[in-house]
Amino acid sequence: MYDCFDVFAISEEVGVEKPDPRIFIHALDQLAICRADYGRVVMVGNNLARDIKGANALGLISVWLDWAPRRSKIPADISEIPQYTIKTPEALLPLLHKLNSSPSNIR
């Protein structure tokens, strides 16, 4: 699967774990995305406490993939509330199309 991705932000290599902002910034820096554009970046994750919290803290567009039965389904606090929720990976494409075609959806 490594051939399918341009960059990686692996905890063991970066030295921190999500939701630490440094792991997200590591990936964003590798993609040459400046801070001014963070509000246009979509972060999809299945863990509210790590993925969604970290994305929200940096101002990314947070999308929760609610499909893992072993993960908490209830945000612990406001920082874990996703902007969007999808139930299957296939649901991401229509959401991305919606976000891309409606600039008002992007902060």
N, C-alpha and C positions, 0 to 999 in steps of 0.2 A: 504493500500500500504506500510505501514511502514515495514511489514514483508519481503518485497522484497529487502530491502537495509540493508547493513551492518553498514553504518555510515550516519550521517546527519550533515549538516552545515547550520543551520537556523539562519537568520539574528538576530532575536530577542534574541536568545540564545547566539550567538557569540558577539553581541553588535556592529556589523558593517554590512554594506551592500556592495554587489558587485558594483564596481570592486575592493574594498579594498582587498589587498592580504591576510589579516588575515582570511577572511572567507574561501578562498581556502586552505590556510595553515592549518587551523583547520581540514578540511576534509582529507587532505594529511597526517597530523600527526596521525589522528585516524586510518588511513590505514597503518601506519608505512612505508610511502614512504619517503625516504630521498631526500634531495635537489639534489643530484647527479643524481637521477632518474626522476626528473620532466620532462625532455625532452622526456620521454617515456610514459607519462600520457596523455590520451585523455580527453579533456573537451568538452562536447557537450552542446551547448546552443542556445537559440533562440533570444537573445538580444545582439546586437553588442556592445552597450555601457557598458553593465555590464558583460555579460558572456565572450565574445570574448576578450574584452579589458583586463579583469582580467586574463584570461588564458594566453594571449600573454605576459603580464607583468612578469609572473612567468616562462615563457619558456615552458609552457605546449603545447601540440598539440591541436590547436583550430579548432573545427568543428562547423560551423554555421548551425543550422537547420532552413532553410529559408522557413517557412511555416505559420508564424503568420502575417496576414495582418495588424494588428495594430502596428507592430514594424517597426522601420526604416529599410530600405533596403539599405541605403547608409552609408558607414562608414564615421564618422565625421572627422577622421584622420587616419594615418597609424597604430595607435595602435588598431584600430577596424577592421582591415582587417583579416579575418580568413584564416587559412592555407588551409582549405577544406570547401566546402559547400555541404550540402545534402538538398534535397527537402522533403524527407519523413523519418520517423524513420526507415523504412525498409532498407533504403539506407545505414544505419550505418554499418550493418553486412559486406557487401562486402568491405567497406572502411577499417574496422578493419582487415579483412583478408589480404587486400593489405598491410596495414601498418605492420602487423605481419610477412608477408612473405618476405618483402623487407626491410632489416635493413637500407638501404640507405635513406629510407623515414623518419627514426626516427633520430632526432638530437642527 
